[in-house]
Amino acid sequence: MNEYQSLPDHYYIGHIRVQPNIVLAPMAGVTDSVFRRLLLSLGGLGLVTTEMTNAASISPKALARHRLLEFLPEERPLAMQISGNEPELVASAARQVEALGADILDINCGCPSPKVTGGGHGSALLKDLPKLDRLLRAVRAAVTIPVTLKFRAGWDESSLNYEQTAQIAEAAGVNAIVLHPRTKAQGYSGSADWERIAAAKRAVSIPVIGSGDVVTAEAALERLRITGVDGIMVGRGAMANPWIFRQIDELRHGLQPFQPMPADKQLLLLRYLEMLVEFMPEHHATNKTKQLAGQFFVGLPGAAALRKNLQIAKTTAEQRDVILRYFAPFIDGSQEATLEDEPVQAMEDALVES
Ligand SMILES: Cc1cc2nc3c(=O)[nH]c(=O)nc-3n(C[C@H](O)[C@H](O)[C@H](O)COP(=O)(O)O)c2cc1C
């Protein structure tokens, strides 16, 4: 029995059992149905969430072909995340998302992008907790599926209100909360303070999931152990290392975590391309690969050139050739590769770059 085997390995969001208790963070532009299914296929992942969708874009007519809310049954249990500011409008969107088949409804109260906060959505709600309270109560009354809230620690360091936000959510009938402990003002700078997550956990009795800077299997299990949270959410770490969920599962069970070889990385990328082509029009698939290249290849030697060549490629067939050419010397052994996960700083650089 190792030190991690006695840690809790599941939690409930309402009646939905999440097992293992390690989940994928919603990431706009990244966690579409293809990405979610690709990661689920690698194992160790307990729950996935759609990209954030503006409640105002959800109407019965738009819903039938809403790109951000597309999913396949094998993704279940699936959480759908919406953002908004007007309680009645968000409640109406919530009803439609429930009818579409979401297992869990997640409300975004963390996005720091000015485009989102400008409309009073995302982390802007942290500046008006009475409104957040009304919004959560309206949503809770509108749907029967479990509701979760994902939020930041506060607008800025002088207005930290994560414990109060957690308590408001619990009192409004929210079934579980996810805290990313940076403030809106911090954006992605500095580091995620997991003490704040531990404090939020002490402040409520609903499940608390922590999100921020988990990029290794050890870090995930250590944070689970030290903070006593119910679950861990991994975002950027999963873009750079999609096997992280499997590695966490193996480490927890006393096994040697899987270390991907260049051939594994190549296979995964080719499968990703193939799945994109199956699921969306060719030009979307090409753009998606370009868009993701910034983060997906962090940690690979010569990643900058690889990213550039993928940007230049005009079709997914050309992108496939770029990938095959890039990996060939690593796979035939003529070039050494240490495909290690890079620290968060490198991922942040890649995010700025992309
Ligand atoms: C590219 C990108 C897009 C994101 N989009 C969303 C989103 O749509 N909804 C949301 O709640 N959080 C979003 N986030 C925040 C993540 O879910 C997560 O809380 C944050 O990145 C911290 O976790 P990490 O260090 O594991 O990435 C996004 C983060 C990134 C990097």
The ligand as a Tripos MOL2 file, in Angstrom:
@<TRIPOS>MOLECULE
LIG
   31    33     1     0     0
SMALL
NO_CHARGES

@<TRIPOS>ATOM
      1 C1         -6.6960   28.1800  -23.3000 C.3       1 LIG1
      2 C2         -7.5410   28.1850  -22.0600 C.ar      1 LIG1
      3 C3         -8.9110   28.2940  -22.1650 C.ar      1 LIG1
      4 C4         -9.7160   28.2820  -21.0120 C.ar      1 LIG1
      5 N1        -11.0700   28.3230  -21.1560 N.ar      1 LIG1
      6 C5        -11.8660   28.1880  -20.0550 C.ar      1 LIG1
      7 C6        -13.2810   28.0760  -20.1810 C.ar      1 LIG1
      8 O1        -13.8420   28.0930  -21.2750 O.2       1 LIG1
      9 N2        -13.9940   27.9580  -19.0230 N.ar      1 LIG1
     10 C7        -13.4090   27.9120  -17.7900 C.ar      1 LIG1
     11 O2        -14.0980   27.7860  -16.7650 O.2       1 LIG1
     12 N3        -12.0730   27.9930  -17.6480 N.ar      1 LIG1
     13 C8        -11.2920   28.1040  -18.7390 C.ar      1 LIG1
     14 N4         -9.9310   28.1140  -18.5980 N.ar      1 LIG1
     15 C9         -9.3550   27.9670  -17.2470 C.3       1 LIG1
     16 C10        -9.0590   26.4900  -16.9440 C.3       1 LIG1
     17 O3        -10.2460   25.7320  -16.9000 O.3       1 LIG1
     18 C11        -8.2780   26.3180  -15.6210 C.3       1 LIG1
     19 O4         -9.0900   26.6720  -14.5310 O.3       1 LIG1
     20 C12        -7.0000   27.1430  -15.5790 C.3       1 LIG1
     21 O5         -6.2980   27.0430  -16.7960 O.3       1 LIG1
     22 C13        -6.0610   26.7000  -14.4340 C.3       1 LIG1
     23 O6         -5.7680   25.3390  -14.5410 O.3       1 LIG1
     24 P1         -4.4180   24.7530  -15.2440 P.3       1 LIG1
     25 O7         -3.2470   25.4310  -14.6140 O.co2     1 LIG1
     26 O8         -4.5050   23.2830  -14.9700 O.co2     1 LIG1
     27 O9         -4.5000   25.0880  -16.7020 O.co2     1 LIG1
     28 C14        -9.1230   28.1770  -19.7290 C.ar      1 LIG1
     29 C15        -7.7360   28.0720  -19.6370 C.ar      1 LIG1
     30 C16        -6.9400   28.0660  -20.7670 C.ar      1 LIG1
     31 C17        -5.4570   27.9160  -20.6090 C.3       1 LIG1
@<TRIPOS>BOND
     1     1     2 1
     2     2     3 ar
     3     2    30 ar
     4     3     4 ar
     5     4     5 ar
     6     4    28 ar
     7     5     6 ar
     8     6     7 ar
     9     6    13 1
    10     7     8 2
    11     7     9 ar
    12     9    10 ar
    13    10    11 2
    14    10    12 ar
    15    12    13 ar
    16    13    14 ar
    17    14    15 1
    18    14    28 ar
    19    15    16 1
    20    16    17 1
    21    16    18 1
    22    18    19 1
    23    18    20 1
    24    20    21 1
    25    20    22 1
    26    22    23 1
    27    23    24 1
    28    24    25 2
    29    24    26 1
    30    24    27 1
    31    28    29 ar
    32    29    30 ar
    33    30    31 1
@<TRIPOS>SUBSTRUCTURE
     1 LIG1         1 GROUP 0 **** ****
